Amino acid sequence: PDSNFHRPQPDCRATAVRLAGSPTGSKCEISFKDCQIHCQLRIPGLYNVYNALAAVTVGLKLGVNERRIVTKLAGFSTVFGRFETIRIGRRDATFCLIKNPAGATEVLRTIGLRSEPFELAIMANDHFADGQDVSWYWDTPFEMIAPRINRLTCAGTRANEMALRLKYAGFASEPDIFRTEAEAFSKLLNSTSQTDLYVVSTYTATLNLQRILTKHRIKAAYWKE
């Protein structure tokens, strides 16, 4: 058997990747055989460049027109919990879902692309749908963003554990801690701060936030309950 292990040359590959962070998005060049496609993405994160690369590969293999691919990628926008940015009060709030160390690491890596300080609200539950083993908090590198957090809010059934994790990550100030997402959101909604806010939440907390935003008529519901 051939023992010359090496990475095969892919038919479709992304080059010149430029990550601008949230909420700006990303740019890249995707090469496929003799064609070069310039992609402008409205969704941030390196992992979304991988997603775009997969979509382009499938489209080109199926014979979809290059111009149509570029147009569709440029028009694709974020959805709730996936770096969607919403105006709340006097500032922008970006909502990000985290469920495990791998996904949470990419979320933090994307947030960390910005150089300016920001506020962070973490809504963390341990219900069945979230996973009741929260040891993954300690496998997630919050150290990536801790130095640039100028105010921290923690809420949910595991608010105290998340506050402790951020303390070990290097956030030295005292966080605001709430038992429920509704209490935390009320505080955030009434804040006079103009500093951009990132709201990072586990699965059930994300669903609760969607309901809260609908209740306050900040955002339309995605589905009827």
N, C-alpha and C positions, 0 to 999 in steps of 0.2 A: 504493500500500500504506500501511497505518497505521504511522506512524513514532512514535507516542506510546508509547514503551516504558515499561512499568511492571509491577510485580509483581502478578499477578492475585490476587484474594481467594480463598484456599483454602476448599474445602467443609469440611475438617476441620483444626483447628489446635490447638496446645498453648499454653496460657497459664499464668501463675502457677507457673512451673517453679521448684522448690526442690530444689537439689542438696545432699544431706547428705554425700556422699562414701562411701567404703568403710569398713565393710561395711553401713552403714545403708540406703542406697538413695536413691530420689528420689520426689518427688511432683509432680503437675501436674494441671491441669484441661484436658480435651480437649473442645472445642466442635464439634458437628456439627449444622448446621441449627438446630433448636429445642431440642436436648438438650445437657446439660452433664454430662460424666462426670468424676468425681474418681478419679484413678489413684494408687494407692500401689504403688510398685515396690520389690522387694527387691534389685534389681540397680542398681548405681551408674553414674554417668556420663551426660553430656549425650547422647552417641550412643545410649544405650539409651532415652532419652526419644524420640528420633527413631524407633527401632525399635518402641517401644510405639505411637507415633502411627501408623506404617504398619500395624501389626497391627489397631489399633482402626478405622482407615479401611476396611480390607478387611472386617473383621467387620460393621461397620455397613452397608456397601454390600451385603453378602450377607444382611442381615436378622437377624443374630445379636442376641439379647436383650442389652440394656445391662447388666443385672445379671450375666449370665453372663460378659460381657467383663471387668467389674471384678473378679469373683471369680477368673477365670483369670489375669489380670495380677498380682493380689496373691499368687497362689500360685506364680508362676513364680520359680524360684531360679537362682542362678549354677551354672555347671559348672566343672570343672577348667580352669584357665588363663584363666578369664573372671571374675576377681575372686572366686573361691571362697575362703573363709576356713576354715582348718583349725587346730585346736589342736595345737601341736607343743611338747612340753616344758611350759614354764611360760608360754607366750605364744601369741598368735594369729599365724598366718602367712597372708598373702593372696597367691594365685598369679595372675600376670598374663602373658598371652602378648603379645609384640610381634613384628611381622614387617616393618614399614615405617614411614617417618616419620609418615604420617597416623594410623595406628592407635596407634603408640607415643606420639604427642603427646596423644591423648585419654586414654590410660592414665595418663600423667604428670599431665595436667590433673586427673584424678579423684583421684589420690593426693595432689596438691597442695592439695586442699580441706581436708585436715586441718591443724590448726595445731600439733599436738604433734610433737616429734621422733620419728623412727622409724629402724629399721635397714633397709638395702636390700641385697639380694643379686641380682646380675645374672648370669644364665647365658647366655653368648653363643657360639654356634657358627657356623661358616661352611661347613657341609656343603651338598650340592647342594640339599636341600629348604629350607635356610635362606636361600639366596642367597649366592653367594661374593663378591659386591661389598659390602663393609661400609661404604662411604662414607656410607650413610644414617645411621650413628651420628651424624655431624656435622650432619645436617639435622634431628635430633631434639632438642628444647629441654630437655635435662636440667637447664638452669639453673632451670627451674620448681621443682625439688624439692631441688637440691643444698644450699641453706642449712639444711634441716631434717633432713638425713641425719646421724645421730650415729655410725654405723658402716657401713662398706661392705665387701661381699664380692663378688669377681668370679671367675667360673669359666667353663670352656669353652675351646674352641680359640682364641677371640678375647678371652680374659680381659684380657690386657695392653692391647689396643686400647681396650676398654671402660673400664678403669681410667684410661687416659690421657684419654679423653673426659670422664670425670667430674672429672678434675683441672682441665681447661680450663673445665668448667662451674662450678667454684668449690669443689669438695670438697677441702679442704686436707690432711686427715689421710692417713696411709698405709693403703691398703686391704689386706684379706686376699685373696691371689690363689691360686687352685687350678686345676689343669689339667682336672679332671673335675668333673662335677656331684656324683658320689658323695662325693668328698673334701670338697667344700664343704658338702654336706648333713650329713655326719657331724659337722662342726664346728658347724653350726647346731643340730643335734639335741641335742648335748651342752652347748650354751650354757646358762648359768644366768641369762641376761638375761631380764627381763620386759617389755622394750620391744617393741612390735608390730613385726612383720617383714613387708616386702613382698618377694616373690620374683618378679622380672621375667625372663622367659626367651624365647629364640627358639624356633622350631618344634621342632627335634630335641631341644633341651634340655628343653622342656616334656614331650615324650614320655619322655625319660629320667627326669625327676623323677616322673612318674606311676609308672614301674616301681619307682623307689626307695621311694616312699611305700607301694606295694603290698608290696614286700619287707619293709619294717619294720612291716607290718600297721597302718599309720596310716590307710590308705584302701583300699577294695576296688578291684580292677581294673575298668576300664570294658569291657574285651574280653579274650578269651583269645588268647594269642600262641603 
